[in-house]
Amino acid sequence: MTPHTQETDIQGPERVWLQEAINLATTSVAKGGGPFGALVAKDGDVIATGRNEVTTALDPVAHAEVSAMRAACKKLNTFSLAGCVLVTSCEPCPMCLAAALYARVDRLVHGADRDDAAVAGFDDRKFYDLLENQPRSVWPLTVEHFDLPNRTHPFDTWLAKSDRTAY
């Protein structure tokens, strides 16, 4: 267990859901994807599932958690997953964790952790460390800010729109 997670003894539907996420991850491997699976549940029911399709879809953000959350939003016809539980076969990477935060997921349950993933060659610890501890000057990509005079125009347009949907 990493110092970033809380270990609990899982019972009830979460145990069943976590086993389903693990099965989705195993199926993903058999179908040429990465070893990750996820599902979204609400009010005791599984709303949507997802598996890692990064290599099969040639999409670097087609992680299981993102796929499950996209499918759940479509099924629920909303961009908010408030009231939902995200269940994943493995601790989400920083991108998927951020996506869960943006989706307003109430709770996240995972099986394997980042150290387990690293043993299998999926070492996202370097990304956690980068975001948590490293100044941008040492990041492996350059982040540049250009101060154009109209840089806030999209926001000004948004603020002027009376029928905008807040999120």
N, C-alpha and C positions, 0 to 999 in steps of 0.2 A: 504494500500500500504506500502510495506517495504521501508526502506531508500535505498535499493540496486536497486530499479527499477525506471523507469521513467513512469509516468502515462500519457497516451495520449488518446484522443478521437479517437477511431478506426473507419475508414470509408472504403468503397470500398471492394475490394476482401479480405483484412485482416479480416474484420468483418465476412464475409461468412466463411472464413477458420477457424477462431476462433470458430465459432458456430459448424463447422464440428468437430473440435478437442474436443469440449465439448460433442458432440454426441458420438464420439468414446469412450470417457471416460465413459459415461453412459452405452454404450453397453458393455464395458469391465467389468463393475460391474455385468451386467446381465449374462455375460459368466463366472463369477467366478474370474475375474481378479481385479486388483486395479483400482481406479477411476481416471485414467489418460489416455489421448489420445493426439496424436500428428500427424502432417503432415509436409511434406517438399514440398515447392512450388518453381518453377523456371519459369521465364519469364511469369508469370501470370497463370501458370497451376499447379495443384497439381500433384506431381511426385509420392509420396508414402505416406502411412499412417501407423500408428502403435498404438497399445494400450498396456497397461500394462499387462504382462503375467508372472509376478514374481511367483505367486502362482500356476497358471495353468501349466506352463512349468517347475516349480521347478528350476528357473534360476534367481538368485538375480540381474542380470544385464539386465533382459528383461523388462526394463522400456520402456514406450511408445516412448520417444524421441530416444532412442538407436534403437529400432525396426524400427521406421520411417526412421532414417538416414541410417541404414543398407539396407533397401529396396530401398531407393533412390539411394544409391551408386551402387547397383546391376543394377537397371534400367538404370542409366546413364553410367554404365560401367567405374566407376572412384572411387577413394578413396577421392576425393576432392568435397565438396559441395559448393565451391566458386560460388557466384551468386545466391545462394538459400536462402530462408527464412524458418526458423524452427518455426512452430506455435504449441503451446502447451496449453492444457487446464489449466495447472498450472505452476507456476515458476519452472524451472528445478532444481533438486537437484544438489549438487556439481559434482557428477559423470556425469550427463547428460550435465551440463554446460561445463565441461571439454571436453566431447566428441564432443560437438558442436564446441568448439574452435579447437580441433584437426581436425575436418572435414572441418574447414574453412568456416563455415556457415556465410553469410554476415549479417544476421539480425535474431533476435529472438523476437517473439511476444508471450505473454502468457496472460491467463485470471486470474485465482485465483493466490494468492501469497503464500509464505511460511507460513504466519500466518494463512491463510485460511486452508491450508493443515494440520497444527498442530491441529487445532480445530477438524478435522476429525480423528486424531490419527496418522497422517503422519508427525511427527515432525523432519524435516531435519535441523531445526535451530541449533540443537546441532552439526551437522556436519559442517555447515557453521562456527559456533563459534570455533569449534575445529581447522579447517584449517586456520581461520583468526587470532585467538587470543591465542592459547594454544601451549606451547612448547611440543615437542614430548615426553618428560618425563612424561606427564600426559595423553597421548593418551590411549584409551582403548585397544590398541594392541601394542605389542612391535615391534619396528623397529630396526633391527640390521644390521650393515655393517661389512662384513668380507673382509679383504684385502688379497685375494688370488693373487699369482704372475701372474696368467693368466686371471685376472678379465677383462682386456680390449681386450682379444683375439677376441671376436665377433666383436668389433668395428674395430680392426685392419683388420680383414677379410673383413668387409664392406668397409673400406676405400681403400683396395687393389683391390676391385672389380670394374673394369672399366665400366661395363654395369649396374651399380646400378641405381635404379629409386629413385631420391630424393623425399622426402616428408616432 
